[in-house]
Amino acid sequence: MGFLTESVEVDCGADGVPVAVHWRGRGYRVAQEPVRWYERRAWWAEEARLPADRGIGAVDQQMWRVQVQLTLRSELLTLELVHTLDTGRWRLLAATSSSGAQVVRCA
């Protein structure tokens, strides 16, 4: 059993930092400097197991907190994203408005 998340597309700059997020048919620009950290996946709780020959990096994932907006006058949304390094997949964990109202909580 894994976490329930929502798939998103993320455009990154040459340095690998997100510059835009495409979610639910809308394109959001990153408005503030994103924050990144690394966490271990809960691989023991996932149904899919890694092959024995897979090594370092297969269980690490990047966690990102990005503030995005549709237009310069739109309300800021804070998105919590997970980037699985092994697959390149991006997933949304939560979205919160600048007023603090939780828009989406996937996990």
Summary of the structure (lengths in Angstrom):
residues: 107
radius of gyration: 14.7
end to end distance: 12.1
largest distance: 50.3
contacts: 258
relative contact order: 0.24
helix: 3%
strand: 50%
